[in-house]
Amino acid sequence: MPNSFVVTLNNQIVYTYKDVPVPARLRRYFDEMDQHMESGVQLGDAFVKQPSNFQRQQYVAMDLMHRIEKKDSQTIEVLSAYLMRRNKALIEINIISKDDMFNMKLITKV
């Protein structure tokens, strides 16, 4: 059975990703994304100079949520494939949003 994950916003499923084979050029692009993030990422109010793999996933998950809101389907698929390749145990990106604040959890299989 292929891996998949859901994105929930305030406990409502807003997106479901089902893993599909990824072409080599896209896997190379994922490596380029990692190299780009090595110089740092913005997570909320904090800039993280040397992000861990988990912090990179958080950064990409935040971007994914923004792309879902904008209905940018092509970028949504690429970011989702990146997250699934970097975290095969991912089953849910859970986002709780209130006013201008949000809390995000990456939930994985045990």
C-alpha positions as CSV (number, residue, x, y, z in Angstrom):
1,M,0.0,0.0,0.0
2,P,1.5,3.4,-1.0
3,N,2.3,5.9,1.7
4,S,0.0,8.9,2.1
5,F,-0.6,11.8,4.4
6,V,-3.3,14.4,5.0
7,V,-3.2,18.1,5.8
8,T,-5.8,19.2,8.4
9,L,-6.7,22.7,9.2
10,N,-8.7,23.2,12.4
11,N,-9.5,19.5,12.4
12,Q,-10.8,19.4,8.8
13,I,-9.0,17.6,6.0
14,V,-8.0,20.1,3.4
15,Y,-5.7,18.0,1.3
16,T,-4.7,14.4,0.9
17,Y,-1.4,13.2,-0.7
18,K,-0.9,9.7,-2.1
19,D,2.7,8.8,-2.8
20,V,3.6,8.2,-6.4
21,P,6.9,7.3,-8.1
22,V,9.1,10.5,-8.5
23,P,11.2,11.0,-11.6
24,A,15.0,11.4,-11.1
25,R,14.9,15.1,-12.1
26,L,12.5,15.8,-9.3
27,R,14.6,13.8,-6.8
28,R,17.6,16.0,-7.9
29,Y,15.4,19.1,-7.3
30,F,14.7,17.9,-3.8
31,D,18.4,17.7,-3.1
32,E,18.7,21.3,-4.5
33,M,16.0,22.3,-2.1
34,D,18.0,20.8,0.8
35,Q,21.1,22.6,-0.3
36,H,19.2,25.9,-0.5
37,M,17.8,25.4,3.0
38,E,21.3,24.8,4.4
39,S,21.8,28.5,4.4
40,G,18.9,28.9,6.8
41,V,15.1,29.1,6.9
42,Q,12.5,31.4,8.4
43,L,10.3,29.5,10.9
44,G,7.7,32.0,12.3
45,D,9.5,34.9,13.8
46,A,12.8,33.0,14.1
47,F,15.5,32.6,11.4
48,V,17.2,29.2,11.8
49,K,20.8,29.4,10.4
50,Q,21.4,25.6,10.2
51,P,18.1,23.9,10.1
52,S,17.8,20.2,11.1
53,N,15.9,17.8,8.8
54,F,12.8,18.3,11.0
55,Q,13.0,22.1,10.7
56,R,13.3,21.8,6.9
57,Q,10.2,19.6,6.9
58,Q,8.4,22.3,9.0
59,Y,9.5,25.0,6.6
60,V,8.3,23.0,3.6
61,A,5.0,22.1,5.4
62,M,4.3,25.8,6.1
63,D,4.9,26.6,2.4
64,L,2.6,23.7,1.5
65,M,-0.2,25.2,3.6
66,H,0.2,28.5,1.9
67,R,0.1,26.8,-1.5
68,I,-3.0,24.9,-0.5
69,E,-4.7,28.2,0.4
70,K,-3.7,29.6,-3.0
71,K,-4.8,26.4,-4.8
72,D,-1.3,26.1,-6.5
73,S,-1.8,22.5,-7.5
74,Q,1.6,21.9,-9.2
75,T,3.6,23.3,-6.3
76,I,1.4,21.4,-3.8
77,E,2.3,18.1,-5.5
78,V,6.1,18.9,-5.5
79,L,6.2,20.0,-1.9
80,S,4.1,17.0,-0.9
81,A,6.4,14.6,-2.7
82,Y,9.4,16.3,-1.0
83,L,7.9,15.7,2.4
84,M,7.0,12.1,1.7
85,R,10.5,11.4,0.4
86,R,12.1,13.0,3.5
87,N,9.7,11.5,6.0
88,K,8.2,8.2,5.0
89,A,6.5,7.9,8.4
90,L,4.5,11.2,7.9
91,I,0.7,10.6,8.2
92,E,-0.6,14.1,9.0
93,I,0.3,17.7,9.0
94,N,-2.1,19.1,11.6
95,I,-2.6,22.9,11.7
96,I,-4.7,24.8,14.2
97,S,-5.3,28.4,13.2
98,K,-6.9,31.2,15.2
99,D,-6.7,34.8,14.2
100,D,-3.2,35.4,12.8
101,M,-1.6,32.6,14.9
102,F,-1.2,28.9,14.1
103,N,0.2,25.8,15.6
104,M,1.5,23.0,13.3
105,K,2.4,19.4,14.1
106,L,3.9,16.8,11.9
107,I,2.4,13.5,13.0
108,T,4.2,10.3,12.1
109,K,3.5,6.5,12.3
110,V,5.0,4.8,15.3
